[in-house]
Amino acid sequence: MTALEHKAEETEGAWLGFNKGTLEQLPVINIDKLTPAELKTMSDYFDEISRDEFNAFPAIETDSIRKEIDALIAKVFRLKDFSILRGFLAQEPWFA
């Protein structure tokens, strides 16, 4: 297990907490590294879908809007396909 896996703390009710140290270790996207064309591509797309509705979270794996968002992010940031993560999240009992 990684250090991040050990830091989740159950809280009262339907919440999950992370301590500050865990959050400070998380990688963050530096949008300043994007080209103006990449920023425009993302901005235009998000404007286009801004009125669309997501499926309920347990249906994240098959949600077409979330698939499109993930594909765009993967393309712009030159990431490998990470769509498998939606399947894992859909099965996560915290979100069911």
C-alpha positions as CSV (number, residue, x, y, z in Angstrom):
1,M,0.0,0.0,0.0
2,T,1.1,3.5,-0.7
3,A,1.3,6.3,1.8
4,L,-1.9,7.8,0.4
5,E,-3.9,4.6,0.9
6,H,-3.2,4.7,4.6
7,K,-4.4,8.3,5.1
8,A,-8.1,8.1,4.4
9,E,-10.0,8.5,7.6
10,E,-13.6,7.5,8.1
11,T,-15.7,10.2,9.6
12,E,-19.2,10.4,11.0
13,G,-21.9,10.0,8.4
14,A,-21.4,9.8,4.7
15,W,-18.1,11.7,4.7
16,L,-14.5,10.6,4.2
17,G,-11.7,12.8,5.4
18,F,-8.1,13.1,4.3
19,N,-5.5,14.7,6.5
20,K,-3.6,17.8,5.2
21,G,-0.3,15.8,4.7
22,T,-2.1,13.4,2.3
23,L,-3.6,16.2,0.3
24,E,-0.2,18.0,0.1
25,Q,1.3,14.8,-1.5
26,L,-1.3,14.6,-4.3
27,P,-0.1,15.6,-7.8
28,V,-1.8,18.7,-9.3
29,I,-2.1,19.6,-12.9
30,N,-0.2,22.7,-13.9
31,I,-2.5,24.3,-16.4
32,D,0.1,27.0,-17.1
33,K,1.9,24.4,-19.2
34,L,-1.0,24.1,-21.6
35,T,-0.8,25.9,-24.9
36,P,-3.5,28.5,-25.8
37,A,-4.9,26.0,-28.3
38,E,-5.2,23.3,-25.6
39,L,-6.9,25.7,-23.2
40,K,-9.3,26.7,-25.9
41,T,-10.1,23.1,-26.8
42,M,-10.9,22.3,-23.2
43,S,-12.9,25.6,-22.6
44,D,-15.0,25.1,-25.7
45,Y,-15.8,21.5,-24.9
46,F,-16.8,22.4,-21.3
47,D,-19.0,25.2,-22.5
48,E,-20.6,22.8,-24.9
49,I,-21.5,20.2,-22.2
50,S,-22.2,22.7,-19.4
51,R,-25.9,22.1,-19.5
52,D,-25.7,18.3,-19.8
53,E,-26.5,16.1,-16.9
54,F,-24.3,13.4,-15.5
55,N,-25.7,9.9,-14.7
56,A,-25.8,9.0,-11.0
57,F,-22.3,8.3,-9.6
58,P,-22.7,4.5,-9.5
59,A,-23.3,4.6,-13.3
60,I,-20.0,6.5,-13.8
61,E,-18.6,3.6,-15.8
62,T,-21.1,4.0,-18.6
63,D,-21.8,7.7,-18.4
64,S,-21.1,9.1,-21.9
65,I,-20.4,12.6,-20.7
66,R,-17.8,11.4,-18.2
67,K,-16.3,9.2,-21.0
68,E,-16.0,12.2,-23.2
69,I,-14.4,14.4,-20.5
70,D,-11.9,11.7,-19.6
71,A,-11.0,11.2,-23.3
72,L,-10.5,15.0,-23.7
73,I,-8.3,15.2,-20.6
74,A,-6.3,12.2,-21.7
75,K,-5.8,13.8,-25.2
76,V,-4.8,17.3,-24.0
77,F,-2.5,16.0,-21.2
78,R,-1.1,13.2,-23.4
79,L,-2.1,10.5,-20.9
80,K,-2.7,6.8,-21.4
81,D,-6.3,5.7,-21.4
82,F,-7.5,5.8,-17.8
83,S,-11.1,4.8,-18.4
84,I,-10.7,1.7,-16.3
85,L,-10.8,4.0,-13.2
86,R,-14.5,4.8,-13.8
87,G,-15.2,1.1,-13.4
88,F,-13.3,1.0,-10.1
89,L,-15.1,4.1,-8.9
90,A,-18.5,2.6,-9.8
91,Q,-17.8,-0.4,-7.6
92,E,-16.5,1.7,-4.7
93,P,-18.9,1.2,-1.8
94,W,-18.3,4.7,-0.4
95,F,-20.0,6.1,-3.5
96,A,-22.8,3.6,-4.0
